[in-house]
Amino acid sequence: MNWDQIEGNWKQLKGNVKQQWGKLTEDQLDVIAGKREELSGKIQEVYGTAKDDVEKEISKWQATQKDSSCCSKETTNCSGMEKKSH
């Protein structure tokens, strides 16, 4: 899932973000509004983690969203092709 998709689906993904970075508040997640730079900065601020480490964490999290959210649709898979029903 690319970051534009994450930003567009932020309301649905906020729970996943909260699971990964539980110290972030609902208000902070609302302000972040799916913007990667905002998320990165807030994680650095709240957790006291270096920017490079935070970027790696976000990239890992982003990869898991591709696996769990993108392919969960009934009619399409991650490449946008129709799934075959068995």
C-alpha positions as a Python dict, from the first residue, in 0.01 Angstrom:
ca = {
    (1, 'M'): (0, 0, 0),
    (2, 'N'): (152, 332, -98),
    (3, 'W'): (137, 633, 128),
    (4, 'D'): (-137, 805, -75),
    (5, 'Q'): (-358, 502, -7),
    (6, 'I'): (-271, 512, 362),
    (7, 'E'): (-355, 882, 378),
    (8, 'G'): (-683, 821, 195),
    (9, 'N'): (-778, 540, 432),
    (10, 'W'): (-644, 704, 747),
    (11, 'K'): (-967, 676, 946),
    (12, 'Q'): (-970, 300, 893),
    (13, 'L'): (-597, 263, 959),
    (14, 'K'): (-576, 475, 1275),
    (15, 'G'): (-648, 167, 1486),
    (16, 'N'): (-353, -14, 1330),
    (17, 'V'): (-131, 287, 1398),
    (18, 'K'): (-253, 293, 1758),
    (19, 'Q'): (-164, -76, 1795),
    (20, 'Q'): (188, -12, 1665),
    (21, 'W'): (251, 314, 1852),
    (22, 'G'): (21, 299, 2153),
    (23, 'K'): (153, 617, 2316),
    (24, 'L'): (0, 829, 2038),
    (25, 'T'): (-333, 979, 2141),
    (26, 'E'): (-650, 995, 1933),
    (27, 'D'): (-606, 1372, 1911),
    (28, 'Q'): (-250, 1331, 1783),
    (29, 'L'): (-367, 1076, 1525),
    (30, 'D'): (-637, 1319, 1410),
    (31, 'V'): (-378, 1595, 1366),
    (32, 'I'): (-143, 1357, 1180),
    (33, 'A'): (-431, 1289, 936),
    (34, 'G'): (-232, 1028, 743),
    (35, 'K'): (64, 1251, 666),
    (36, 'R'): (387, 1050, 688),
    (37, 'E'): (607, 1342, 797),
    (38, 'E'): (361, 1429, 1074),
    (39, 'L'): (351, 1067, 1191),
    (40, 'S'): (730, 1043, 1186),
    (41, 'G'): (773, 1366, 1381),
    (42, 'K'): (514, 1273, 1642),
    (43, 'I'): (667, 927, 1697),
    (44, 'Q'): (1011, 1089, 1738),
    (45, 'E'): (867, 1337, 1987),
    (46, 'V'): (663, 1091, 2193),
    (47, 'Y'): (908, 799, 2195),
    (48, 'G'): (1238, 989, 2178),
    (49, 'T'): (1349, 775, 1886),
    (50, 'A'): (1595, 885, 1615),
    (51, 'K'): (1450, 987, 1279),
    (52, 'D'): (1624, 706, 1087),
    (53, 'D'): (1488, 444, 1327),
    (54, 'V'): (1138, 589, 1308),
    (55, 'E'): (1148, 588, 927),
    (56, 'K'): (1245, 219, 933),
    (57, 'E'): (959, 142, 1173),
    (58, 'I'): (710, 329, 955),
    (59, 'S'): (831, 147, 644),
    (60, 'K'): (791, -190, 817),
    (61, 'W'): (443, -91, 935),
    (62, 'Q'): (353, 29, 586),
    (63, 'A'): (455, -309, 439),
    (64, 'T'): (225, -491, 680),
    (65, 'Q'): (-64, -270, 574),
    (66, 'K'): (-17, -388, 217),
    (67, 'D'): (-58, -744, 336),
    (68, 'S'): (-358, -690, 560),
    (69, 'S'): (-562, -405, 413),
    (70, 'C'): (-503, -396, 40),
    (71, 'C'): (-584, -759, -30),
    (72, 'S'): (-887, -778, 197),
    (73, 'K'): (-1126, -651, -69),
    (74, 'E'): (-1353, -915, -218),
    (75, 'T'): (-1325, -806, -581),
    (76, 'T'): (-962, -706, -626),
    (77, 'N'): (-619, -813, -519),
    (78, 'C'): (-321, -584, -454),
    (79, 'S'): (-242, -541, -821),
    (80, 'G'): (-597, -433, -897),
    (81, 'M'): (-682, -754, -1081),
    (82, 'E'): (-998, -942, -1005),
    (83, 'K'): (-971, -1231, -761),
    (84, 'K'): (-1084, -1569, -879),
    (85, 'S'): (-1356, -1733, -672),
    (86, 'H'): (-1305, -2098, -584),
}
